[in-house]
Structure formats: C-alpha cells, structure tokens
Amino acid sequence: MLCLTELRYRLVARNPPGREHGGVQIVAGQITVAELSAMAEATFGDLVKAVADVRRGLLAVDAAMHSDLEALLLDAGASQADLWGINLYPAEHGTPGFLEFDSMINLRPGQGNRTRSVEDPAIRVAITELVGRVVVP
C-alpha cells in the first residue's frame, strides 16, 4: 500500500497538460470553498467531482471522473463499499444545492443501490456530515 504523499505525487504527475500543479488530491484535513472554487473554474466551471470515504473520513477531489478518485482511494487502502461519488458546487456553499449525490460509481445493485444517487439515508447523512467537516468557508 502506498502512502498518501506517494499517491499525490503519482496523480499530480498524471494530470493533463496545464494541470501539473493542481488536481487530484485526498483531503485528510480541511479544504476551503475558495480552493474548491478554483478547482471548479479550472475544470467544469461550476462543480468539483469528489469521492467520499465514509469509513475513514476522507474526501478525494478534483478529477475529470469519479472513477479516478475512487481508484486513488482504493490504492490508499479504502474499501469499495465505503466510497461514494458526489459533486460539490462551491458557489452554492451553505445551501442544499452545494452537495449532489450523483455518480456512476454509486451504481451498486449488490449493495442495494440501483441508481447513480445514494439511496441509503444513513449513508447520505454520513456523506453530508463528512463534507461539512472537511469543507470550510
């Protein structure tokens, strides 16, 4: 298993041209709305893709696809069952529109999740609480 520093180095090295100094990262502490806004502006304009590791309290952010973030967390020792794809809309921070439960990685019929959303209310609460701790104004 690789440490987070090694994984960050590997992923920054794989970023597309022009993104060498930013990009995919695991947030083990906190990240500001301003940082998320900068990520959004550099990619999709209004959103940042993220994957929440609800068991370990980590958030991987800033990739073109949720599956890249999922792979990063799996390489760092996460369990697939604990990973959920979300979208964050920095301009909507503090409103219900800030967090969107929508990702292809959430399609898990074997876990009872048959849509791109997160159907289990307890998991939705855990993700919401995690994002609330990690993302700060």
C-alpha positions in Angstrom: 0.0 0.0 0.0 1.3 3.5 -0.9 1.3 6.4 1.5 -0.8 9.5 0.7 2.3 11.5 -0.3 3.3 8.9 -2.9 -0.2 8.7 -4.3 -0.4 12.5 -4.6 2.9 12.6 -6.4 1.8 9.9 -8.8 -1.5 11.6 -9.6 -0.1 15.1 -10.0 2.4 13.6 -12.4 -0.6 12.1 -14.4 -2.6 15.3 -14.6 -3.4 16.7 -18.1 -1.1 19.3 -19.6 -1.7 22.6 -17.8 -2.8 21.0 -14.6 0.6 19.9 -13.3 0.4 21.9 -10.1 -3.1 21.2 -9.1 -5.5 18.4 -9.5 -6.4 15.1 -7.8 -5.9 15.0 -4.1 -7.0 13.3 -0.9 -8.2 15.7 1.7 -7.5 14.3 5.1 -7.9 17.6 6.9 -9.9 20.5 5.5 -10.3 22.4 2.2 -11.7 25.8 1.7 -14.6 26.8 -0.5 -12.2 29.2 -2.3 -9.9 26.2 -3.1 -12.9 24.3 -4.4 -14.0 27.3 -6.5 -10.5 27.5 -8.1 -10.8 23.7 -8.9 -14.2 24.2 -10.4 -13.1 27.1 -12.6 -10.2 25.1 -13.9 -12.4 22.1 -14.9 -16.1 22.1 -15.2 -16.8 25.7 -14.4 -19.3 25.2 -11.5 -18.6 21.9 -9.9 -15.9 19.7 -8.4 -16.2 15.9 -8.6 -15.4 14.2 -5.3 -15.5 10.8 -3.7 -16.2 10.3 0.0 -14.7 7.6 2.0 -17.3 7.4 4.7 -15.4 4.9 6.9 -12.1 6.7 7.0 -13.4 10.3 6.8 -11.5 11.2 3.7 -12.6 13.2 0.6 -10.8 12.8 -2.8 -11.4 15.8 -5.1 -10.7 17.3 -8.4 -10.6 14.8 -11.2 -12.4 14.6 -14.6 -14.1 11.3 -13.5 -15.3 10.0 -10.1 -13.7 6.7 -11.0 -10.2 8.3 -11.0 -10.8 9.5 -7.4 -12.2 6.1 -6.5 -9.0 4.4 -7.8 -6.9 6.8 -5.7 -8.7 6.0 -2.5 -8.7 2.2 -3.3 -4.9 2.5 -3.8 -4.7 4.2 -0.4 -6.4 1.2 1.2 -10.1 2.1 1.1 -12.9 -0.4 0.8 -15.1 -0.2 -2.2 -18.3 -0.3 -0.1 -17.2 2.9 1.7 -16.7 5.0 -1.4 -19.5 7.2 -2.8 -19.3 9.7 -5.7 -20.6 13.3 -5.2 -20.5 16.7 -6.9 -19.8 19.9 -5.0 -21.0 23.3 -6.3 -18.8 25.8 -4.5 -21.0 28.8 -5.4 -23.9 27.1 -3.6 -22.0 26.5 -0.3 -24.3 26.9 2.6 -27.4 25.8 0.6 -28.9 22.4 -0.2 -27.6 22.8 -3.8 -23.9 22.6 -2.6 -23.9 18.8 -2.4 -25.2 16.5 -5.2 -25.3 12.7 -4.8 -24.8 11.7 -8.4 -22.1 9.4 -9.9 -21.8 6.3 -12.0 -19.6 4.7 -9.3 -22.7 4.7 -7.0 -24.5 2.1 -9.2 -24.2 -0.9 -6.9 -27.1 -3.4 -7.2 -25.2 -5.8 -4.9 -25.3 -3.2 -2.1 -28.9 -2.3 -2.8 -28.0 1.0 -4.6 -29.6 0.8 -8.0 -29.2 4.4 -9.1 -26.5 7.0 -9.6 -27.6 8.6 -6.4 -27.0 7.4 -2.8 -30.3 5.7 -1.7 -29.5 4.8 1.9 -30.4 7.7 4.1 -27.8 6.8 6.7 -25.0 6.9 4.1 -26.3 10.3 2.8 -26.2 11.6 6.3 -22.6 10.3 6.8 -21.5 11.9 3.5 -23.2 15.2 4.4 -21.5 15.3 7.8 -18.1 14.4 6.3 -18.4 17.2 3.7 -19.5 19.6 6.5 -16.3 18.8 8.5 -13.9 18.9 5.5 -15.2 21.9 3.5 -14.8 25.2 5.4 -15.7 28.7 4.4 
